[in-house]
């Protein structure tokens, strides 16, 4: 929700250099954050990178960014 990551496609390359399609999925988790200004918990679907971003900028600023994208939280 915060970073906008989504599954991508790529190739698996074996030792003999045979290529097969594969899907590269982001490391997503459902996390619950306490928002003091709203006096409630908010459940977000975030990647491991987004968890670090939220720790850095704070949940209030992260929610503002998510809502600017038009995602209902």
PDB file as gemmi writes it, atoms N, CA and C in Angstrom:
CRYST1    1.000    1.000    1.000  90.00  90.00  90.00 P 1                      
ATOM      1  N   UNK A   1       0.821  -1.189   0.000  1.00  0.00           N  
ATOM      2  CA  UNK A   1       0.000   0.000   0.000  1.00  0.00           C  
ATOM      3  C   UNK A   1       0.869   1.258   0.000  1.00  0.00           C  
ATOM      4  N   UNK A   2       1.998   1.186   0.642  1.00  0.00           N  
ATOM      5  CA  UNK A   2       2.857   2.370   0.758  1.00  0.00           C  
ATOM      6  C   UNK A   2       3.841   2.476  -0.400  1.00  0.00           C  
ATOM      7  N   UNK A   3       4.493   1.379  -0.742  1.00  0.00           N  
ATOM      8  CA  UNK A   3       5.541   1.435  -1.768  1.00  0.00           C  
ATOM      9  C   UNK A   3       5.023   1.136  -3.162  1.00  0.00           C  
ATOM     10  N   UNK A   4       3.827   0.565  -3.284  1.00  0.00           N  
ATOM     11  CA  UNK A   4       3.259   0.267  -4.596  1.00  0.00           C  
ATOM     12  C   UNK A   4       3.895  -0.933  -5.276  1.00  0.00           C  
ATOM     13  N   UNK A   5       4.486  -1.807  -4.495  1.00  0.00           N  
ATOM     14  CA  UNK A   5       5.118  -2.987  -5.084  1.00  0.00           C  
ATOM     15  C   UNK A   5       4.059  -3.979  -5.539  1.00  0.00           C  
ATOM     16  N   UNK A   6       4.377  -4.753  -6.580  1.00  0.00           N  
ATOM     17  CA  UNK A   6       3.475  -5.773  -7.096  1.00  0.00           C  
ATOM     18  C   UNK A   6       4.313  -6.908  -7.679  1.00  0.00           C  
ATOM     19  N   UNK A   7       3.720  -8.093  -7.911  1.00  0.00           N  
ATOM     20  CA  UNK A   7       4.489  -9.202  -8.469  1.00  0.00           C  
ATOM     21  C   UNK A   7       5.030  -8.868  -9.866  1.00  0.00           C  
ATOM     22  N   UNK A   8       6.245  -9.289 -10.113  1.00  0.00           N  
ATOM     23  CA  UNK A   8       6.871  -9.066 -11.412  1.00  0.00           C  
ATOM     24  C   UNK A   8       7.254 -10.428 -11.996  1.00  0.00           C  
ATOM     25  N   UNK A   9       7.539 -10.453 -13.295  1.00  0.00           N  
ATOM     26  CA  UNK A   9       7.943 -11.708 -13.920  1.00  0.00           C  
ATOM     27  C   UNK A   9       9.418 -11.648 -14.266  1.00  0.00           C  
ATOM     28  N   UNK A  10      10.010 -12.818 -14.318  1.00  0.00           N  
ATOM     29  CA  UNK A  10      11.420 -12.919 -14.646  1.00  0.00           C  
ATOM     30  C   UNK A  10      11.712 -14.315 -15.164  1.00  0.00           C  
ATOM     31  N   UNK A  11      12.965 -14.662 -15.217  1.00  0.00           N  
ATOM     32  CA  UNK A  11      13.380 -15.971 -15.704  1.00  0.00           C  
ATOM     33  C   UNK A  11      14.238 -16.677 -14.666  1.00  0.00           C  
ATOM     34  N   UNK A  12      13.974 -17.970 -14.480  1.00  0.00           N  
ATOM     35  CA  UNK A  12      14.881 -18.812 -13.720  1.00  0.00           C  
ATOM     36  C   UNK A  12      15.894 -19.354 -14.712  1.00  0.00           C  
ATOM     37  N   UNK A  13      17.163 -19.272 -14.372  1.00  0.00           N  
ATOM     38  CA  UNK A  13      18.206 -19.753 -15.269  1.00  0.00           C  
ATOM     39  C   UNK A  13      18.945 -20.884 -14.563  1.00  0.00           C  
ATOM     40  N   UNK A  14      18.869 -22.083 -15.138  1.00  0.00           N  
ATOM     41  CA  UNK A  14      19.520 -23.244 -14.544  1.00  0.00           C  
ATOM     42  C   UNK A  14      21.014 -23.248 -14.869  1.00  0.00           C  
ATOM     43  N   UNK A  15      21.708 -24.233 -14.324  1.00  0.00           N  
ATOM     44  CA  UNK A  15      23.147 -24.370 -14.564  1.00  0.00           C  
ATOM     45  C   UNK A  15      23.427 -24.563 -16.052  1.00  0.00           C  
ATOM     46  N   UNK A  16      22.525 -25.283 -16.753  1.00  0.00           N  
ATOM     47  CA  UNK A  16      22.707 -25.520 -18.190  1.00  0.00           C  
ATOM     48  C   UNK A  16      22.167 -24.355 -19.027  1.00  0.00           C  
ATOM     49  N   UNK A  17      21.754 -23.287 -18.356  1.00  0.00           N  
ATOM     50  CA  UNK A  17      21.263 -22.061 -18.979  1.00  0.00           C  
ATOM     51  C   UNK A  17      19.893 -22.222 -19.632  1.00  0.00           C  
ATOM     52  N   UNK A  18      19.114 -23.207 -19.190  1.00  0.00           N  
ATOM     53  CA  UNK A  18      17.728 -23.355 -19.637  1.00  0.00           C  
ATOM     54  C   UNK A  18      16.906 -22.309 -18.878  1.00  0.00           C  
ATOM     55  N   UNK A  19      16.113 -21.531 -19.617  1.00  0.00           N  
ATOM     56  CA  UNK A  19      15.337 -20.463 -18.988  1.00  0.00           C  
ATOM     57  C   UNK A  19      13.871 -20.865 -18.876  1.00  0.00           C  
ATOM     58  N   UNK A  20      13.302 -20.626 -17.703  1.00  0.00           N  
ATOM     59  CA  UNK A  20      11.878 -20.851 -17.482  1.00  0.00           C  
ATOM     60  C   UNK A  20      11.311 -19.621 -16.782  1.00  0.00           C  
ATOM     61  N   UNK A  21      10.035 -19.369 -17.049  1.00  0.00           N  
ATOM     62  CA  UNK A  21       9.384 -18.200 -16.443  1.00  0.00           C  
ATOM     63  C   UNK A  21       9.216 -18.402 -14.945  1.00  0.00           C  
ATOM     64  N   UNK A  22       9.312 -17.320 -14.191  1.00  0.00           N  
ATOM     65  CA  UNK A  22       9.046 -17.359 -12.755  1.00  0.00           C  
ATOM     66  C   UNK A  22       8.401 -16.045 -12.342  1.00  0.00           C  
ATOM     67  N   UNK A  23       7.810 -16.053 -11.163  1.00  0.00           N  
ATOM     68  CA  UNK A  23       7.155 -14.859 -10.643  1.00  0.00           C  
ATOM     69  C   UNK A  23       7.942 -14.371  -9.434  1.00  0.00           C  
ATOM     70  N   UNK A  24       8.272 -13.085  -9.415  1.00  0.00           N  
ATOM     71  CA  UNK A  24       8.996 -12.475  -8.309  1.00  0.00           C  
ATOM     72  C   UNK A  24       7.983 -11.714  -7.467  1.00  0.00           C  
ATOM     73  N   UNK A  25       7.655 -12.241  -6.295  1.00  0.00           N  
ATOM     74  CA  UNK A  25       6.633 -11.628  -5.462  1.00  0.00           C  
ATOM     75  C   UNK A  25       7.288 -10.829  -4.333  1.00  0.00           C  
ATOM     76  N   UNK A  26       6.712  -9.661  -3.985  1.00  0.00           N  
ATOM     77  CA  UNK A  26       7.267  -8.865  -2.890  1.00  0.00           C  
ATOM     78  C   UNK A  26       7.001  -9.535  -1.548  1.00  0.00           C  
ATOM     79  N   UNK A  27       7.788  -9.174  -0.557  1.00  0.00           N  
ATOM     80  CA  UNK A  27       7.691  -9.742   0.778  1.00  0.00           C  
ATOM     81  C   UNK A  27       6.600  -8.998   1.558  1.00  0.00           C  
ATOM     82  N   UNK A  28       5.324  -9.382   1.330  1.00  0.00           N  
ATOM     83  CA  UNK A  28       4.196  -8.665   1.910  1.00  0.00           C  
ATOM     84  C   UNK A  28       3.740  -9.270   3.232  1.00  0.00           C  
ATOM     85  N   UNK A  29       3.320  -8.384   4.141  1.00  0.00           N  
ATOM     86  CA  UNK A  29       2.785  -8.786   5.437  1.00  0.00           C  
ATOM     87  C   UNK A  29       1.595  -7.903   5.762  1.00  0.00           C  
ATOM     88  N   UNK A  30       0.678  -8.429   6.580  1.00  0.00           N  
ATOM     89  CA  UNK A  30      -0.414  -7.615   7.104  1.00  0.00           C  
ATOM     90  C   UNK A  30      -0.013  -7.193   8.509  1.00  0.00           C  
ATOM     91  N   UNK A  31       0.107  -5.887   8.713  1.00  0.00           N  
ATOM     92  CA  UNK A  31       0.528  -5.367  10.018  1.00  0.00           C  
ATOM     93  C   UNK A  31      -0.507  -4.400  10.548  1.00  0.00           C  
ATOM     94  N   UNK A  32      -0.584  -4.355  11.866  1.00  0.00           N  
ATOM     95  CA  UNK A  32      -1.511  -3.462  12.550  1.00  0.00           C  
ATOM     96  C   UNK A  32      -0.709  -2.364  13.222  1.00  0.00           C  
ATOM     97  N   UNK A  33      -1.070  -1.113  12.956  1.00  0.00           N  
ATOM     98  CA  UNK A  33      -0.387   0.031  13.550  1.00  0.00           C  
ATOM     99  C   UNK A  33      -1.378   0.847  14.367  1.00  0.00           C  
ATOM    100  N   UNK A  34      -0.939   1.333  15.513  1.00  0.00           N  
ATOM    101  CA  UNK A  34      -1.761   2.211  16.337  1.00  0.00           C  
ATOM    102  C   UNK A  34      -1.576   3.644  15.847  1.00  0.00           C  
ATOM    103  N   UNK A  35      -2.693   4.320  15.572  1.00  0.00           N  
ATOM    104  CA  UNK A  35      -2.662   5.706  15.116  1.00  0.00           C  
ATOM    105  C   UNK A  35      -3.229   6.568  16.239  1.00  0.00           C  
ATOM    106  N   UNK A  36      -2.364   7.285  16.960  1.00  0.00           N  
ATOM    107  CA  UNK A  36      -2.834   8.063  18.115  1.00  0.00           C  
ATOM    108  C   UNK A  36      -3.822   9.171  17.756  1.00  0.00           C  
ATOM    109  N   UNK A  37      -3.643   9.821  16.616  1.00  0.00           N  
ATOM    110  CA  UNK A  37      -4.529  10.932  16.248  1.00  0.00           C  
ATOM    111  C   UNK A  37      -5.956  10.454  15.977  1.00  0.00           C  
ATOM    112  N   UNK A  38      -6.099   9.227  15.476  1.00  0.00           N  
ATOM    113  CA  UNK A  38      -7.424   8.668  15.194  1.00  0.00           C  
ATOM    114  C   UNK A  38      -7.911   7.773  16.330  1.00  0.00           C  
ATOM    115  N   UNK A  39      -7.032   7.512  17.293  1.00  0.00           N  
ATOM    116  CA  UNK A  39      -7.339   6.682  18.464  1.00  0.00           C  
ATOM    117  C   UNK A  39      -7.856   5.293  18.063  1.00  0.00           C  
ATOM    118  N   UNK A  40      -7.172   4.679  17.080  1.00  0.00           N  
ATOM    119  CA  UNK A  40      -7.568   3.346  16.604  1.00  0.00           C  
ATOM    120  C   UNK A  40      -6.387   2.647  15.944  1.00  0.00           C  
ATOM    121  N   UNK A  41      -6.561   1.346  15.723  1.00  0.00           N  
ATOM    122  CA  UNK A  41      -5.585   0.571  14.983  1.00  0.00           C  
ATOM    123  C   UNK A  41      -5.920   0.633  13.493  1.00  0.00           C  
ATOM    124  N   UNK A  42      -4.886   0.604  12.666  1.00  0.00           N  
ATOM    125  CA  UNK A  42      -5.055   0.554  11.220  1.00  0.00           C  
ATOM    126  C   UNK A  42      -4.304  -0.668  10.724  1.00  0.00           C  
ATOM    127  N   UNK A  43      -4.975  -1.492   9.921  1.00  0.00           N  
ATOM    128  CA  UNK A  43      -4.332  -2.680   9.366  1.00  0.00           C  
ATOM    129  C   UNK A  43      -3.862  -2.373   7.956  1.00  0.00           C  
ATOM    130  N   UNK A  44      -2.570  -2.575   7.701  1.00  0.00           N  
ATOM    131  CA  UNK A  44      -1.979  -2.279   6.403  1.00  0.00           C  
ATOM    132  C   UNK A  44      -1.334  -3.517   5.817  1.00  0.00           C  
ATOM    133  N   UNK A  45      -1.345  -3.608   4.492  1.00  0.00           N  
ATOM    134  CA  UNK A  45      -0.635  -4.673   3.788  1.00  0.00           C  
ATOM    135  C   UNK A  45       0.646  -4.046   3.255  1.00  0.00           C  
ATOM    136  N   UNK A  46       1.756  -4.323   3.929  1.00  0.00           N  
ATOM    137  CA  UNK A  46       3.010  -3.645   3.633  1.00  0.00           C  
ATOM    138  C   UNK A  46       4.125  -4.649   3.364  1.00  0.00           C  
ATOM    139  N   UNK A  47       5.100  -4.200   2.595  1.00  0.00           N  
ATOM    140  CA  UNK A  47       6.287  -5.014   2.349  1.00  0.00           C  
ATOM    141  C   UNK A  47       7.274  -4.785   3.489  1.00  0.00           C  
ATOM    142  N   UNK A  48       8.315  -5.590   3.532  1.00  0.00           N  
ATOM    143  CA  UNK A  48       9.343  -5.444   4.567  1.00  0.00           C  
ATOM    144  C   UNK A  48      10.020  -4.082   4.442  1.00  0.00           C  
ATOM    145  N   UNK A  49      10.185  -3.590   3.219  1.00  0.00           N  
ATOM    146  CA  UNK A  49      10.776  -2.274   3.005  1.00  0.00           C  
ATOM    147  C   UNK A  49       9.851  -1.181   3.545  1.00  0.00           C  
ATOM    148  N   UNK A  50       8.549  -1.341   3.345  1.00  0.00           N  
ATOM    149  CA  UNK A  50       7.583  -0.344   3.817  1.00  0.00           C  
ATOM    150  C   UNK A  50       7.562  -0.274   5.338  1.00  0.00           C  
ATOM    151  N   UNK A  51       7.790  -1.395   6.013  1.00  0.00           N  
ATOM    152  CA  UNK A  51       7.855  -1.395   7.476  1.00  0.00           C  
ATOM    153  C   UNK A  51       8.993  -0.495   7.937  1.00  0.00           C  
ATOM    154  N   UNK A  52      10.124  -0.572   7.251  1.00  0.00           N  
ATOM    155  CA  UNK A  52      11.268   0.269   7.591  1.00  0.00           C  
ATOM    156  C   UNK A  52      10.983   1.736   7.288  1.00  0.00           C  
ATOM    157  N   UNK A  53      10.252   2.003   6.206  1.00  0.00           N  
ATOM    158  CA  UNK A  53       9.892   3.383   5.868  1.00  0.00           C  
ATOM    159  C   UNK A  53       8.978   3.960   6.941  1.00  0.00           C  
ATOM    160  N   UNK A  54       7.989   3.156   7.389  1.00  0.00           N  
ATOM    161  CA  UNK A  54       7.062   3.619   8.427  1.00  0.00           C  
ATOM    162  C   UNK A  54       7.817   3.893   9.720  1.00  0.00           C  
ATOM    163  N   UNK A  55       8.786   3.055  10.060  1.00  0.00           N  
ATOM    164  CA  UNK A  55       9.604   3.290  11.252  1.00  0.00           C  
ATOM    165  C   UNK A  55      10.378   4.607  11.136  1.00  0.00           C  
ATOM    166  N   UNK A  56      10.778   4.947   9.922  1.00  0.00           N  
ATOM    167  CA  UNK A  56      11.583   6.151   9.708  1.00  0.00           C  
ATOM    168  C   UNK A  56      10.730   7.424   9.699  1.00  0.00           C  
ATOM    169  N   UNK A  57       9.629   7.432   8.907  1.00  0.00           N  
ATOM    170  CA  UNK A  57       8.849   8.667   8.755  1.00  0.00           C  
ATOM    171  C   UNK A  57       7.661   8.758   9.702  1.00  0.00           C  
ATOM    172  N   UNK A  58       7.261   7.641  10.296  1.00  0.00           N  
ATOM    173  CA  UNK A  58       6.121   7.646  11.216  1.00  0.00           C  
ATOM    174  C   UNK A  58       4.835   7.223  10.528  1.00  0.00           C  
ATOM    175  N   UNK A  59       3.916   6.688  11.315  1.00  0.00           N  
ATOM    176  CA  UNK A  59       2.671   6.163  10.771  1.00  0.00           C  
ATOM    177  C   UNK A  59       1.773   7.281  10.247  1.00  0.00           C  
ATOM    178  N   UNK A  60       1.796   8.447  10.889  1.00  0.00           N  
ATOM    179  CA  UNK A  60       0.931   9.555  10.454  1.00  0.00           C  
ATOM    180  C   UNK A  60       1.295   9.996   9.029  1.00  0.00           C  
ATOM    181  N   UNK A  61       2.577  10.189   8.782  1.00  0.00           N  
ATOM    182  CA  UNK A  61       3.038  10.612   7.456  1.00  0.00           C  
ATOM    183  C   UNK A  61       2.809   9.514   6.423  1.00  0.00           C  
ATOM    184  N   UNK A  62       2.995   8.255   6.815  1.00  0.00           N  
ATOM    185  CA  UNK A  62       2.771   7.130   5.908  1.00  0.00           C  
ATOM    186  C   UNK A  62       1.301   7.055   5.501  1.00  0.00           C  
ATOM    187  N   UNK A  63       0.386   7.222   6.454  1.00  0.00           N  
ATOM    188  CA  UNK A  63      -1.044   7.195   6.144  1.00  0.00           C  
ATOM    189  C   UNK A  63      -1.418   8.346   5.212  1.00  0.00           C  
ATOM    190  N   UNK A  64      -0.805   9.496   5.416  1.00  0.00           N  
ATOM    191  CA  UNK A  64      -1.070  10.640   4.548  1.00  0.00           C  
ATOM    192  C   UNK A  64      -0.672  10.321   3.107  1.00  0.00           C  
ATOM    193  N   UNK A  65       0.488   9.687   2.941  1.00  0.00           N  
ATOM    194  CA  UNK A  65       0.965   9.304   1.615  1.00  0.00           C  
ATOM    195  C   UNK A  65       0.050   8.273   0.971  1.00  0.00           C  
ATOM    196  N   UNK A  66      -0.391   7.290   1.752  1.00  0.00           N  
ATOM    197  CA  UNK A  66      -1.267   6.243   1.231  1.00  0.00           C  
ATOM    198  C   UNK A  66      -2.608   6.836   0.804  1.00  0.00           C  
ATOM    199  N   UNK A  67      -3.153   7.726   1.603  1.00  0.00           N  
ATOM    200  CA  UNK A  67      -4.454   8.326   1.289  1.00  0.00           C  
ATOM    201  C   UNK A  67      -4.380   9.254   0.086  1.00  0.00           C  
ATOM    202  N   UNK A  68      -3.223   9.877  -0.154  1.00  0.00           N  
ATOM    203  CA  UNK A  68      -3.054  10.724  -1.333  1.00  0.00           C  
ATOM    204  C   UNK A  68      -3.140   9.900  -2.616  1.00  0.00           C  
ATOM    205  N   UNK A  69      -2.766   8.640  -2.538  1.00  0.00           N  
ATOM    206  CA  UNK A  69      -2.866   7.748  -3.695  1.00  0.00           C  
ATOM    207  C   UNK A  69      -4.298   7.314  -3.974  1.00  0.00           C  
ATOM    208  N   UNK A  70      -5.189   7.566  -3.029  1.00  0.00           N  
ATOM    209  CA  UNK A  70      -6.597   7.187  -3.220  1.00  0.00           C  
ATOM    210  C   UNK A  70      -6.952   5.847  -2.611  1.00  0.00           C  
ATOM    211  N   UNK A  71      -6.062   5.286  -1.804  1.00  0.00           N  
ATOM    212  CA  UNK A  71      -6.327   4.003  -1.143  1.00  0.00           C  
ATOM    213  C   UNK A  71      -7.065   4.280   0.163  1.00  0.00           C  
ATOM    214  N   UNK A  72      -8.175   3.593   0.380  1.00  0.00           N  
ATOM    215  CA  UNK A  72      -8.949   3.788   1.607  1.00  0.00           C  
ATOM    216  C   UNK A  72      -8.316   2.971   2.720  1.00  0.00           C  
ATOM    217  N   UNK A  73      -8.038   3.631   3.846  1.00  0.00           N  
ATOM    218  CA  UNK A  73      -7.438   2.939   4.998  1.00  0.00           C  
ATOM    219  C   UNK A  73      -8.345   3.071   6.179  1.00  0.00           C  
TER     220      UNK A  73                                                      
END                                                                             
